[in-house]
Structure formats: structure tokens, C-alpha cells
Amino acid sequence: MDWQDGASGTLTAGGKTLECQCFGPSPAEASTIVLLHEGLGCLALWRDFPQRLAEATGKGVFVWSRAGYGKSDPADLPRPLDYMTREAVEVLPGLLETIGFRSGVLMGHSDGATIAAIYAGSIEDHRVRGLILMAPHFFTEEMGLAEIAQARVAFETGDLREKMMKYHDDPDNTFRGWNDAWLHPEFAKWDVSEVIDYLRIPTLAIQGRDDQYGTLAQIEEIETRSYAPVDTLILDGCRHAPHAEQPEAVLAAVAEFLTRLDRIEAAEVEAA
């Protein structure tokens, strides 16, 4: 991939053509932050956050739309109920190879945070030095499922579909791929929290105290089960999208977290 600051294009991973964009230095010049979007997100919906993240940290930032989102190829429907695990172990490895990933962190929001955690807990990849998880979910909660059910009503009878058309080439594929999986009767039993037991890298967990899709039990699960250090940032007056609702606080916390990771890296090299 020809990495140029601000350049956009496409790549192929998991048999799909995916839109992508990169900011800041290339993987050959600095460590890389790989952004993974939420269940109804895409590249465009990160807005200016990737560029601001690159500027605040001095790292490269790579962002893309998964299959079924934005201008990427549609997803194959219906999505399997373990679609986040499949994304982590079947698509993400190839994508990291394609962009020339050498060292860095995975930073995900909502579904993207879960995918990042599954990758780190399932695949031994020493290039991934840390995780930044915003509003992750490891198990279902009744309040979150109720909110997702309300989203279905908004899509079918309200203006949600029209709003999504601004960002997704196929809003029906986008919405159904996410909503139908989460509201499937069997999905109520979905639980991937076991992956936390296998994390061996530091994690920064961020969540809004008023998150409508998940309680702080999701963050407590990481704190309780991870063998590696876990930092938390709980934001008052914030719902499900910390990077959009309180970007300054998120950028400051991420920059501090990455600075400490750099110090750890430097100490390890010196000791060696």
C-alpha cells in the first residue's frame, strides 16, 4: 500500500474490496493506530477524528470501512452470529499485512472495540502493543438489546434509513447485517468475554457513563479478567460515542497512554 498522509483508496481483505484512508507517518516511519468502527459506522463517520488523532500522537492512523459499510463491498447476509469473531480472525490479519503494519495499537469503538479485543485475545501478534477500547461489549445486556430494537423501529418507520444513505452505499445491507444479528433470539446468549483472559498487552478502556448500549459492567469485565494493565476513562455526561461527544478528553487520554507505551518499548529495547 502506498501510504501518503490523507490519501484514500481501496484494498482487498476477506475477499471484499474495502475503502480506506491513512493519516500521518507510514508504518515504516512510526507505529500505527488502526481504527475499527462501530456497528453502524464507517470511514466517513469518524469525521475529523483520525486526522486529529494522528496530530495529537505523532502516530500513523489507518481507518477503513468493513464489508457492508460506507463505500466498501456489501456484506454477505445474513451475518453469522459470530460475525465479530470472524472479522477478527479471518479479515483483520490480512488487512494488517496489506497495510504493512509493523507495530502499534488497535483502537476500536463498540463492535470495533470487540473485534480488536477478540483479535488480541485470539491471535499471537507481537506487533500489537496495546488496545484502546471505546464502549466495548463482551456480552449482551437487556438495556442494550432494547436500544437496538428501538433502532429497528427508527429504520423501518422513521428517518434513520434516510440519514444512513448519506454515508453508506447500501444502508439496508448495513443496517440488516448489524441489527438482524443482534436481535436474533440466539444472540441473547452471545458472550466473548473469555478473550479477555488471554490479553497480554496494556488496555485503555473508555466509556461514557450514560452509554445507552452497555453498562459499566463491560469495563469492569476487562478490569477483573485481564492479566495485563488496564487503564480506564469513564466520561460523565457522555453516551455511546466518546470520541465524538468528548474528543478532547479522548485524545488526551490516548496520547498519554501511547506515550507510556513508548516508554515501555524504549525500556525493553535498552534492557535487551
C-alpha positions, 0 to 999 in steps of 0.5 A: 500500500502506498501510504501518503498522509490523507490519501484514500483508496481501496484494498482487498481483505476477506475477499471484499474490496474495502475503502480506506484512508491513512493519516500521518507517518507510514508504518515504516516511519512510526507505529500505527493506530488502526481504527475499527468502527462501530456497528453502524459506522464507517470511514466517513463517520469518524469525521475529523477524528483520525486526522486529529488523532494522528496530530495529537500522537505523532502516530500513523492512523489507518481507518477503513470501512468493513464489508457492508459499510460506507463505500466498501463491498456489501456484506454477505447476509445474513451475518453469522452470529459470530460475525465479530469473531470472524472479522477478527480472525479471518479479515483483520490479519490480512488487512494488517499485512496489506497495510504493512503494519509493523507495530502499534495499537488497535483502537476500536469503538463498540463492535470495533472495540470487540473485534480488536479485543477478540483479535488480541485475545485470539491471535499471537501478534507481537506487533500489537502493543496495546488496545484502546477500547471505546464502549466495548461489549463482551456480552449482551445486556437487556438495556442494550438489546432494547436500544437496538430494537428501538433502532429497528423501529427508527429504520423501518418507520422513521428517518434513520434509513434516510440519514444512513444513505448519506454515508453508506452505499447500501444502508439496508445491507448495513443496517440488516447485517448489524441489527438482524444479528443482534436481535436474533433470539440466539444472540441473547446468549452471545458472550466473548468475554473469555478473550479477555483472559488471554490479553497480554498487552496494556488496555485503555478502556473508555466509556461514557457513563450514560452509554445507552448500549452497555453498562459499566459492567463491560469495563469492569469485565476487562478490569477483573479478567485481564492479566495485563494493565488496564487503564480506564476513562469513564466520561460523565455526561457522555453516551455511546460515542466518546470520541465524538461527544468528548474528543478532547478528553479522548485524545488526551487520554490516548496520547498519554497512554501511547506515550507510556507505551513508548516508554515501555518499548524504549525500556525493553529495547535498552534492557535487551 
